[in-house]
Amino acid sequence: MNEHVKIPAQAQDAMPAAEHEMTPAPDYMPRHPGVGKLKDKVALITGGDSGIGRAVAVLFAREGAKVAIAYYDEDRDAEKTRELIEAEGSEALLLPGDLGDKAVATAAVDKTVERFGGLDILINNAAMQWLDEDLTELSEERLRRTFDSNVMAYFFCTQAALPHLKEGAAIVNTSSVNAFAGMGSLISYSTTRGASLAFSRSLAENLVEKGIRVNTVAPGPIWTPFIPGTMPAEAVEDFGSKVPMGRAGQPWEVATSFLFLASSDGSYFNGQTLHPNGGMIVGA
């Protein structure tokens, strides 16, 4: 797909939204042949059914990993991702459920280990977001839902994964440019992404002596189901055009950061953040 393609106005009344309803379809396919960077590895990717998570799942599969994808309830998108993983010659495991429930998160890890015999890579990526420009109108229910999805699930999945992660394992957490720059219309979401950043940095220091690396990817405006699921239709038109590169990023352009940090290419990276954001200059 043309990276400069125009994005028309559109919206979906759902969170998480559906990738198969987006126009144009996000571009998730890897650009280069695999060279076995993740050969014989097992990866659990939360939010792996669509968006950035799907792109990471396909790229990891191409590089030789067996992939479990945990997701909320987007079964059609998840089945498509399974097909894509299997087309790369790998194996997929689909794990639906609300990861903000500790029992569900623990079960997702346990099922991954049971199916594939271990766990080497944890990608904490699943999240939800809603517009909340007026803080006084933000309900307690919505606030708690956002934190359960974007913060508590990261803790729960990591707690469950740690007994299975050995020296050389990697955890990569998704944050956002909003954790660095802020976003007045996404107060609760931006706050949770700041939390995931602090979680990564603290966990990196905590686990370094065990040989487990923890890093972060902080994307900018990426064309994923988050966008039509959050923004009014007219605001989606030409999404991403205001960044220095003049366009939204595509999921495949973010997935490469996750691969770098999860593979031996990133062996000297710990507690660090990569910024695929179209040229926005933010603090490290």
Secondary structure per residue as TSV (DSSP state, phi and psi in degrees):
chain	resnum	aa	ss	phi	psi
A	1	M	-	360.0	145.2
A	2	N	-	-66.9	124.0
A	3	E	T	-67.0	-17.7
A	4	H	T	-102.8	18.4
A	5	V	-	-62.8	144.2
A	6	K	-	-74.3	135.9
A	7	I	-	-100.3	117.8
A	8	P	-	-80.7	164.8
A	9	A	-	-62.0	137.9
A	10	Q	-	-171.3	157.2
A	11	A	-	-155.3	155.0
A	12	Q	-	-129.3	142.1
A	13	D	S	-94.4	63.4
A	14	A	-	-161.5	149.7
A	15	M	S	-146.2	113.7
A	16	P	S	-70.9	148.4
A	17	A	-	-85.1	174.1
A	18	A	-	-102.3	127.2
A	19	E	G	-67.2	-34.7
A	20	H	G	-69.2	-9.2
A	21	E	G	-98.7	-0.5
A	22	M	-	-83.0	144.8
A	23	T	S	-132.2	120.0
A	24	P	S	-73.4	165.3
A	25	A	-	-65.6	138.5
A	26	P	-	-58.9	149.8
A	27	D	-	-98.1	108.0
A	28	Y	-	-112.5	-5.5
A	29	M	-	-78.8	135.9
A	30	P	-	-61.0	153.8
A	31	R	S	-97.5	-13.7
A	32	H	S	-131.4	154.7
A	33	P	-	-62.7	148.3
A	34	G	-	-73.2	150.6
A	35	V	-	-126.0	16.5
A	36	G	-	79.8	26.4
A	37	K	T	-62.1	-25.3
A	38	L	T	-121.3	28.7
A	39	K	T	-57.2	130.2
A	40	D	T	68.6	13.4
A	41	K	-	-92.2	156.2
A	42	V	E	-118.8	128.3
A	43	A	E	-123.1	137.2
A	44	L	E	-109.9	121.2
A	45	I	E	-118.0	115.1
A	46	T	E	-84.3	145.3
A	47	G	T	66.5	30.3
A	48	G	T	-83.7	1.3
A	49	D	T	-77.8	-26.7
A	50	S	S	-154.7	177.2
A	51	G	H	57.3	-138.6
A	52	I	H	-62.0	-40.1
A	53	G	H	-59.2	-41.6
A	54	R	H	-63.4	-45.0
A	55	A	H	-60.6	-40.3
A	56	V	H	-65.3	-42.4
A	57	A	H	-60.8	-45.3
A	58	V	H	-67.2	-42.7
A	59	L	H	-64.2	-43.9
A	60	F	H	-62.4	-41.0
A	61	A	H	-61.8	-42.0
A	62	R	H	-62.4	-31.2
A	63	E	T	-88.8	8.2
A	64	G	T	105.4	-0.2
A	65	A	-	-83.4	148.1
A	66	K	E	-85.8	139.0
A	67	V	E	-127.5	124.5
A	68	A	E	-102.7	133.0
A	69	I	E	-119.9	120.2
A	70	A	E	-96.3	139.5
A	71	Y	E	-154.3	167.8
A	72	Y	S	-76.4	-75.8
A	73	D	S	-150.4	16.4
A	74	E	-	-86.8	71.8
A	75	D	H	-63.0	-39.2
A	76	R	H	-64.4	-44.9
A	77	D	H	-64.0	-39.3
A	78	A	H	-64.3	-40.3
A	79	E	H	-64.1	-37.2
A	80	K	H	-63.2	-41.3
A	81	T	H	-65.7	-38.1
A	82	R	H	-57.7	-45.3
A	83	E	H	-59.3	-41.9
A	84	L	H	-66.0	-40.8
A	85	I	H	-63.9	-45.3
A	86	E	H	-67.6	-31.4
A	87	A	H	-65.4	-23.0
A	88	E	T	-84.4	2.5
A	89	G	T	86.3	15.5
A	90	S	-	-112.7	-173.9
A	91	E	-	-115.7	146.4
A	92	A	E	-127.9	148.3
A	93	L	E	-130.6	125.8
A	94	L	E	-99.1	132.5
A	95	L	E	-132.4	85.2
A	96	P	E	-76.0	152.7
A	97	G	S	143.9	166.9
A	98	D	-	-89.4	106.0
A	99	L	T	-71.5	-10.7
A	100	G	T	-70.8	-10.4
A	101	D	S	-93.9	118.6
A	102	K	H	-57.9	-37.9
A	103	A	H	-63.1	-38.4
A	104	V	H	-67.6	-43.7
A	105	A	H	-62.4	-43.5
A	106	T	H	-63.8	-41.8
A	107	A	H	-63.8	-36.5
A	108	A	H	-61.7	-43.6
A	109	V	H	-65.9	-46.5
A	110	D	H	-60.9	-41.7
A	111	K	H	-67.4	-34.9
A	112	T	H	-63.2	-47.7
A	113	V	H	-65.1	-40.1
A	114	E	H	-63.6	-41.4
A	115	R	H	-73.8	-43.1
A	116	F	H	-109.1	-4.8
A	117	G	S	86.3	6.9
A	118	G	-	168.5	-174.0
A	119	L	-	-151.7	127.6
A	120	D	-	-115.6	-28.0
A	121	I	E	-136.9	129.1
A	122	L	E	-116.8	122.8
A	123	I	E	-110.7	105.7
A	124	N	E	-87.1	102.5
A	125	N	-	-130.7	-27.0
A	126	A	-	-60.3	139.7
A	127	A	-	-163.0	165.4
A	128	M	-	-132.0	154.7
A	129	Q	-	-149.1	149.0
A	130	W	-	-138.3	153.5
A	131	L	-	-69.6	137.0
A	132	D	-	-149.5	65.2
A	133	E	S	-65.6	-31.4
A	134	D	S	-107.1	105.9
A	135	L	G	-60.5	-30.8
A	136	T	G	-69.2	-18.7
A	137	E	G	-94.8	-2.3
A	138	L	-	-77.4	117.0
A	139	S	-	-76.2	154.2
A	140	E	H	-61.7	-38.3
A	141	E	H	-61.4	-46.1
A	142	R	H	-66.5	-40.7
A	143	L	H	-62.6	-46.3
A	144	R	H	-66.6	-35.6
A	145	R	H	-63.0	-41.9
A	146	T	H	-64.8	-44.8
A	147	F	H	-69.5	-37.2
A	148	D	I	-59.8	-43.7
A	149	S	I	-72.3	-43.6
A	150	N	I	-98.3	-15.8
A	151	V	I	-123.6	-58.0
A	152	M	I	-60.1	-40.1
A	153	A	H	-61.9	-34.9
A	154	Y	H	-65.0	-43.1
A	155	F	H	-63.6	-47.6
A	156	F	H	-64.0	-44.9
A	157	C	H	-64.4	-40.3
A	158	T	H	-68.9	-42.6
A	159	Q	H	-56.7	-43.7
A	160	A	H	-70.4	-32.4
A	161	A	H	-77.9	-33.7
A	162	L	G	-55.1	-40.0
A	163	P	G	-62.1	-17.9
A	164	H	G	-101.0	-13.5
A	165	L	-	-85.9	128.2
A	166	K	-	-105.6	175.2
A	167	E	T	-53.7	133.2
A	168	G	T	97.2	-7.9
A	169	A	-	-72.8	164.2
A	170	A	E	-137.8	140.3
A	171	I	E	-119.4	130.1
A	172	V	E	-126.6	124.6
A	173	N	E	-107.7	140.9
A	174	T	E	-86.7	129.7
A	175	S	-	-117.3	-141.0
A	176	S	-	-165.7	155.2
A	177	V	T	-57.0	-26.8
A	178	N	H	-66.6	-21.3
A	179	A	H	-68.1	-23.3
A	180	F	H	-101.2	-41.3
A	181	A	H	-99.9	-18.0
A	182	G	-	76.0	161.9
A	183	M	-	-154.1	111.5
A	184	G	T	-62.6	-24.1
A	185	S	T	-96.6	-1.4
A	186	L	-	-133.0	58.6
A	187	I	H	-65.2	-50.3
A	188	S	H	-68.2	-43.3
A	189	Y	H	-61.6	-47.7
A	190	S	H	-60.4	-37.5
A	191	T	H	-64.0	-41.4
A	192	T	H	-67.0	-32.3
A	193	R	H	-73.4	-30.0
A	194	G	H	-64.7	-36.8
A	195	A	H	-66.0	-40.7
A	196	S	H	-67.0	-31.9
A	197	L	H	-66.1	-47.5
A	198	A	H	-64.9	-36.9
A	199	F	H	-59.3	-46.1
A	200	S	H	-60.8	-48.7
A	201	R	H	-64.9	-40.8
A	202	S	H	-69.9	-43.2
A	203	L	H	-66.0	-35.3
A	204	A	H	-58.9	-43.7
A	205	E	H	-68.7	-36.3
A	206	N	H	-67.2	-34.9
A	207	L	H	-103.4	-3.8
A	208	V	G	-59.6	-36.3
A	209	E	G	-70.0	-18.2
A	210	K	G	-88.0	-2.2
A	211	G	T	77.0	21.5
A	212	I	-	-106.5	120.0
A	213	R	E	-91.1	142.4
A	214	V	E	-130.5	124.0
A	215	N	E	-139.7	178.2
A	216	T	E	-135.4	146.7
A	217	V	E	-118.4	128.9
A	218	A	-	-119.1	84.0
A	219	P	-	-68.2	157.0
A	220	G	-	-93.8	-142.7
A	221	P	S	-74.5	106.4
A	222	I	B	-116.4	138.9
A	223	W	-	-77.6	92.4
A	224	T	S	-133.7	172.3
A	225	P	T	-60.3	-18.4
A	226	F	H	-51.9	-38.6
A	227	I	H	-72.6	-57.9
A	228	P	H	-67.7	-19.4
A	229	G	H	-80.5	-13.9
A	230	T	H	-113.9	-43.9
A	231	M	S	-94.6	151.3
A	232	P	-	-63.7	152.5
A	233	A	H	-53.3	-43.5
A	234	E	H	-67.7	-27.0
A	235	A	H	-77.5	-18.4
A	236	V	H	-76.4	-28.1
A	237	E	T	-58.2	127.2
A	238	D	T	59.4	33.2
A	239	F	T	-52.0	134.9
A	240	G	T	86.8	-2.3
A	241	S	T	-71.2	-12.9
A	242	K	T	-90.7	-6.3
A	243	V	S	-76.9	162.7
A	244	P	T	-54.2	-35.1
A	245	M	T	-78.9	-7.8
A	246	G	S	77.1	17.1
A	247	R	S	-158.4	161.5
A	248	A	-	-73.5	149.6
A	249	G	B	-80.9	160.2
A	250	Q	-	-105.9	151.8
A	251	P	H	-53.4	-36.2
A	252	W	H	-63.8	-27.5
A	253	E	H	-74.5	-16.3
A	254	V	H	-95.4	-34.0
A	255	A	H	-57.5	-32.8
A	256	T	H	-64.5	-29.2
A	257	S	H	-66.8	-40.8
A	258	F	H	-65.0	-40.8
A	259	L	H	-62.7	-44.6
A	260	F	H	-57.2	-47.3
A	261	L	H	-73.6	-28.6
A	262	A	H	-84.8	-20.7
A	263	S	S	-99.7	178.0
A	264	S	G	-68.0	-13.9
A	265	D	G	-57.7	-33.2
A	266	G	G	-100.4	28.7
A	267	S	T	-63.8	-19.7
A	268	Y	T	-106.4	17.1
A	269	F	-	-106.7	125.2
A	270	N	-	-152.0	130.4
A	271	G	S	71.7	18.9
A	272	Q	-	-106.2	167.9
A	273	T	E	-131.3	132.1
A	274	L	E	-102.2	145.0
A	275	H	-	-123.8	75.8
A	276	P	-	-78.3	91.9
A	277	N	S	-138.2	16.9
A	278	G	S	75.3	17.6
A	279	G	S	102.9	8.3
A	280	M	-	-73.5	126.8
A	281	I	-	-91.5	117.6
A	282	V	-	-133.5	167.4
A	283	G	-	-66.7	149.9
A	284	A	-	-73.4	360.0
